[in-house]
Amino acid sequence: PQHKCGNQKSCPQNYFAFRIISGAANVVGPSICFEDSVLMSSVKNNIGRGLNIALVNGTTGQLLKTNSFDMYSG
């Protein structure tokens, strides 16, 4: 069976499914999937070097904001 975000098993009721992939240097970019919707990825062109963060409403699951913080350059 297919589960949300490609997870190995489904989440219990009243829980959100998510998957975060860190990437590999500059070869494979990071990605964030939430409830079977890709929030950040290299395809969407909304990731950056460093920490990539997606802010999601914990009650509704609505995406509020995405951003990246370059920890190398300060």
C-alpha positions as CSV (number, residue, x, y, z in Angstrom):
1,P,0.0,0.0,0.0
2,Q,1.0,3.6,-0.7
3,H,1.4,5.9,2.4
4,K,1.6,9.7,2.5
5,C,5.0,11.1,1.7
6,G,6.3,7.7,0.9
7,N,6.5,6.6,4.5
8,Q,6.7,2.9,5.4
9,K,3.5,2.9,7.3
10,S,0.5,5.2,7.8
11,C,0.2,7.7,10.7
12,P,-2.4,7.2,13.4
13,Q,-5.6,9.2,13.2
14,N,-5.2,12.9,14.1
15,Y,-1.5,12.9,13.2
16,F,0.2,14.6,10.3
17,A,2.4,12.6,7.9
18,F,5.8,14.2,7.0
19,R,9.1,13.3,5.6
20,I,12.3,15.4,5.6
21,I,15.3,14.5,3.4
22,S,18.5,16.3,4.1
23,G,20.1,16.0,0.7
24,A,23.7,15.3,-0.3
25,A,26.1,18.3,-0.6
26,N,25.2,20.1,-3.9
27,V,24.3,16.9,-5.8
28,V,20.9,16.0,-4.3
29,G,18.9,18.9,-2.7
30,P,16.9,18.6,0.5
31,S,13.1,18.2,0.4
32,I,10.2,18.5,2.9
33,C,7.0,16.6,2.3
34,F,3.9,17.2,4.5
35,E,0.6,15.3,4.2
36,D,1.6,14.1,0.7
37,S,2.4,17.6,-0.5
38,V,6.0,18.6,-1.3
39,L,6.6,21.9,0.5
40,M,10.2,22.5,-0.3
41,S,12.5,20.9,-3.0
42,S,14.9,21.7,-5.8
43,V,12.1,21.3,-8.3
44,K,10.1,24.0,-6.6
45,N,13.3,26.1,-6.4
46,N,12.6,27.2,-2.8
47,I,15.6,25.6,-1.0
48,G,18.9,27.0,-0.1
49,R,22.3,26.1,1.4
50,G,22.0,25.5,5.2
51,L,18.8,25.0,7.2
52,N,15.6,24.8,5.2
53,I,12.5,25.4,7.3
54,A,8.8,25.1,6.6
55,L,6.4,26.7,9.1
56,V,3.1,24.8,9.2
57,N,0.0,25.5,11.3
58,G,-0.1,22.6,13.8
59,T,-3.9,22.6,14.0
60,T,-4.9,22.9,10.3
61,G,-1.7,21.7,8.6
62,Q,-1.7,24.9,6.4
63,L,1.7,26.0,5.1
64,L,2.5,29.4,6.5
65,K,6.0,30.2,5.3
66,T,9.2,28.6,4.0
67,N,12.7,29.9,4.3
68,S,16.4,28.9,4.3
69,F,19.2,30.1,6.6
70,D,22.8,29.9,5.3
71,M,24.8,28.9,8.4
72,Y,28.1,28.9,6.5
73,S,28.2,32.5,5.4
74,G,26.5,33.8,8.6
